Amino acid sequence: MNDDILYEKLGHVRLITINRPAKMNSLNFAAHEALVDFWQEFNSDNDARVAVITGTGDKAFCCGADLKTYTMAFARTAAPEFNRRYTNGPGLGGITRNIKVFKPIIAAINGYAISGGLEIALACDIRICSTHSKFGLQDVRWGFHPCDGALIRLKEVIGLGHAMEMILSGDRFDSAFAYRTGLVNRIVAQDQLLPESIAYAQQLASRAPIAQQFAKEVIYRAHGLAMDEALRLESQSFRNLADTEDLAEGNLSFHEKREAQFKGK
């Protein structure tokens, strides 16, 4: 059991906590592997509908890879082995590359989200941060560039100009910048961050899970497709919901004027 990553079941919600506060919740190889395992468990568990990922304490969500372990490993890894382990393997924290999770994921950002930590947050669907959170991609300060999704995802979230500002400068940015640019969906007080994030996750978990997963999959798979092809993908996905029990329950609950009780079937 790796205590660097905590995994808690809260009804249909799963709370994943990076538990390395002495290292600003940065990830060494063991913590990274544990996160990969938990994402795969979340993905395959039919009872798990929504995940919240956060960090222990009030200083950091995640400050990326523990450079004392990762940088030396990268420097000593030949290109073919690097491609096998990293390019074609799970990205930092599991969800940044090569693990497809179509269930909703919320990042509860409790402080610094730096470099790989910000990339983990970018791989989530919704980001909620505390007022004192700081964001940055500091890689160019140390001679490399982001490699776990920021070069691809950040411009889609905040636009090309703001993305270039963050990536090329290596500077840190505050929560006001993050909210203004759309990097985060909400800013809340630190003591309310986790309660509000979990409450919102539970609200999402009460919605139709298959419909959520199909919708998320279409959104991501449609990226880069021609408009006509993307619209056909959306329509096909809609039709695939027609035979689900959840759709029948949604219809019935609407007519009976009550909350739907979805089973994910």
Buried (B, 14 or more C-beta within 10 A) or exposed (E): EBEBBBBEEEBBBBBBBBBBBEBBBBBBEBBBBBBBBBBBEBBEEEEBBBBBBBBBBBBBBBBBBBBEBBBEBBEEBEEEEBEEEBEEBBBBBBBBBEBEBBBBBBBBBBBBBBBBBBBBBBBBBBBBBBBBBBBBBBBBEEEEEBBBBBBBBBBEBBEEEBBEBBBEBBBBBBBEBBBEBEBBBEBBEBEEBBEBBBEBBBEBBBBBBBBBBBBBBBBEBBEEEEEEEBEEBBEEBEEEBEEBEBBEBBEEBEEEEEEBEBEBE
